[in-house]
Every structure is written in structure tokens, then in C-alpha cells.
């Protein structure tokens, strides 16, 4: 965590001095931490995570001149992130806005996107256990976001067969996850 703080601070300071690649890398690394930070706190609002990440990065960019290099960069960004999150919850009229824990800025670096990567690998491993007539429709419709008609064209299956493949495949996955064969 200390190494991440030092690295982020160095990238930001270099960016503030005109090093565009360093600033770009700073924003990329911060977006990874912010995304995980918001996912952890807003599990019930997944659609808002990316919007909040972009809002925070924009606020960081606009207010970059206010950053004091003598202070931890994560404390500065944590304050911005928390403000944006509470502001979103207030706009939505959610009572949770007043129950957001006063966590420390170190939580920002403890959050990573590894959980999402791990989950994706698990899903891929489970899907590989399914026959193509179930795996492909799930892949195309549920993961890639294609319509049933598009998936049917890609796989050479009828639209009904795609729908059945999705249904049976999801049922088979649920059984595998539940420990049944």
C-alpha cells in the first residue's frame, strides 16, 4: 500500500510538472482503485460505479492545482471520492448517504479490481464445462450482450434453440455452483 501511495504521488507530481504520459498513467491507476472502491461500497448500484469513477477523475483533473504534494495523494482523492459518492446517494434520495462509513483513505488502495478478474475467470471455467449448444448462447447473449437473433446468426442455431440453450445452460451452471451435477 505504501508503494502504491508513493507511486501515485510520483505520477501525479510528474503529471503536474507537464509529464503527460505520467499523468495519463496516474489517471489509469486511480480509475482501477476507484472502480473497486465504489463497487465495494455501492453493491446495490452497479450502474453508478463507472459514472462515479469518471466524476472523480474529472474533479481530480479540474482541481489538480489544489493538490499539496506534502500530503498523501490518496487522502486528497479519498475526500473527493467520498464527497461524490455521498452526493450521488443524496441526489437519489437514499438514506444510505448518511450511513456511509467514515473509512480511512487507505481503503482506497486496498480496493482492487482483482475480484472482478477472479469472478470472470471462474465464470469462464464454469462455461467451459458446458456443451457448445449451451455455452455459446450464454456467451453471446448474456456476456457479450447480443440479441437472440444475433446469437442465432453467429452460431447457426435457430432463435428458439438459442433461448433454450441459454435457459438450460443457466440451469446447469446453477446446479454446478450449488454442488449438484
HELIX and SHEET records of a PDB file:
HELIX    1   1 UNK A    2  UNK A   16  1                                  15    
HELIX    2   2 UNK A   20  UNK A   41  1                                  22    
HELIX    3   3 UNK A   46  UNK A   62  1                                  17    
HELIX    4   4 UNK A   64  UNK A   66  5                                   3    
HELIX    5   5 UNK A   73  UNK A   91  1                                  19    
HELIX    6   6 UNK A   95  UNK A   98  5                                   4    
HELIX    7   7 UNK A  106  UNK A  110  1                                   5    
HELIX    8   8 UNK A  114  UNK A  128  1                                  15    
HELIX    9   9 UNK A  132  UNK A  137  1                                   6    
HELIX   10  10 UNK A  138  UNK A  143  3                                   6    
HELIX   11  11 UNK A  148  UNK A  155  1                                   8    
HELIX   12  12 UNK A  159  UNK A  177  1                                  19    
END                                                                             
